[in-house]
Structure formats: structure tokens, C-alpha cells
Amino acid sequence: MTSLPTPRGLSFWMMFYPAFEAAANTASKRIHLALRPHRRGSYKTRRPGHDTPMWNVFAHMIKTELRPYGSKVRLARYLGIPKQRLQDFLNGRSRLPDAELTLRMLHWLAAKRDGKDHSI
């Protein structure tokens, strides 16, 4: 069986395919919550948990890269946030980062897996 060539940009996203697949499977199990009627005026801030399957997978992926000593501090400096805030995002389960921080964390993770560390 011959393999088809993939465009250069597609190979980057294929790295995240297992994470996206796991998140989609988890989200599909929770679809009944999305279909229930919503109360008016209940604009609650989203918190990490079973309602955020993609964040859970991403947090697990980034935690595996943060095992070496000092890597959390370097990532926090790269993001421009205190180390405690990064701890809240990944382990505290009390808050989620905004879109800009999430994209920067995704960029850092992709570069780290590519052999480059932008936080040094």
C-alpha cells in the first residue's frame, strides 16, 4: 500500500490528531448536556472539567513536556504570566487561559516537540 504525500502544513496538525480524536469522543458522550434548554441570564465562566474535553487533553499533553526541572518557570516567563497562574491552568482546575495564552501554549508545545524550546 502506497502512502499519499501530505502537504507541509497538514503534517503539523496530524501531530494533534490523537488528542483531537480523544476530545471528540469524550465530547460526543456529553452531547445530551448541549441539547438541554439553557436558562436565561446564566452566563457562567467556563471552568475546566468534564465540559472541556479538548482542554483536558491539551493540559495532559503539555504536562508531559513540563516534567524536567525548571520547565514550568521557563514556560511561565515565555507566556508572561506568574508560575502560580500556569499552575492554576494546568493542575488547579480553577480557571482556563484566554485564547492568546492558549495559542502561545500550543505554539510552545509544537516547537518543543519539534526540538526547539522558545522559552530558553
C-alpha positions in Angstrom: 0.0 0.0 0.0 1.5 3.3 -1.0 1.2 6.3 1.2 -0.1 9.6 -0.1 2.1 12.7 0.3 0.8 15.2 2.8 1.1 18.9 2.4 3.7 20.6 4.7 1.1 22.3 6.9 -1.0 19.2 7.3 1.7 17.2 9.0 1.8 19.8 11.8 -1.9 19.2 12.6 -1.6 15.5 12.2 0.6 15.5 15.3 -2.5 16.6 17.3 -4.9 14.0 15.7 -4.9 11.6 18.6 -5.7 14.4 21.1 -8.5 15.8 18.9 -9.9 12.3 18.5 -9.9 11.6 22.2 -11.6 15.0 22.9 -14.2 14.4 20.2 -15.1 11.0 21.7 -15.4 12.5 25.1 -17.5 15.4 23.9 -19.8 13.1 22.0 -20.7 11.3 25.2 -21.7 14.6 26.8 -23.9 15.8 23.9 -27.1 15.5 26.0 -25.9 18.4 28.1 -25.6 20.6 25.0 -29.2 19.8 23.9 -30.8 20.7 27.2 -32.6 24.0 27.5 -30.5 26.8 28.8 -31.6 29.2 31.5 -31.8 32.9 30.5 -29.1 35.1 32.1 -26.8 32.3 33.3 -23.6 33.4 31.7 -21.1 31.5 33.8 -17.4 31.4 33.3 -16.3 28.1 31.8 -14.3 26.0 34.3 -12.0 23.1 33.4 -13.7 19.7 33.9 -15.8 17.2 32.1 -17.3 20.0 29.9 -13.9 20.9 28.5 -12.5 17.7 26.9 -10.2 19.3 24.5 -8.6 21.4 27.3 -8.2 18.3 29.4 -6.3 16.5 26.6 -4.2 19.6 25.9 -3.3 20.1 29.6 -2.2 16.4 29.8 -0.1 16.8 26.7 1.6 20.0 28.0 2.1 18.5 31.5 4.2 15.7 30.0 6.5 18.2 28.4 6.8 20.1 31.7 8.4 17.3 33.7 12.0 18.4 33.5 13.1 20.7 36.4 12.6 24.4 35.7 10.5 23.9 32.6 7.3 25.4 34.2 9.2 28.5 35.2 10.6 28.9 31.7 7.2 28.4 30.1 5.6 30.9 32.5 8.2 33.5 31.6 7.7 32.8 27.9 3.9 33.4 28.4 4.5 36.5 30.6 2.4 35.1 33.5 3.3 34.1 37.0 4.2 30.4 37.6 1.3 30.2 40.0 -1.1 31.2 37.2 0.3 28.4 35.0 -0.2 26.0 37.9 -3.8 27.1 38.2 -4.4 26.5 34.4 -2.8 23.0 34.4 -3.3 21.5 37.8 -5.6 23.7 39.8 -8.6 23.1 37.6 -9.9 26.5 38.7 -9.5 28.6 35.5 -8.9 28.5 31.8 -6.4 30.7 29.9 -7.7 33.1 27.3 -7.3 32.5 23.6 -4.0 34.3 23.2 -2.3 32.3 26.0 -3.8 29.1 24.7 -2.4 29.7 21.3 1.0 30.6 22.7 1.0 27.4 24.8 0.1 25.4 21.6 2.9 27.1 19.7 5.4 26.3 22.6 4.2 22.7 22.7 4.6 22.3 18.9 8.1 23.9 18.9 9.1 21.8 21.9 8.1 18.6 20.2 10.0 19.8 17.1 13.2 20.0 19.1 13.2 23.8 19.7 12.5 25.5 23.0 11.3 29.1 22.7 11.3 29.6 26.4 15.1 29.5 26.8 
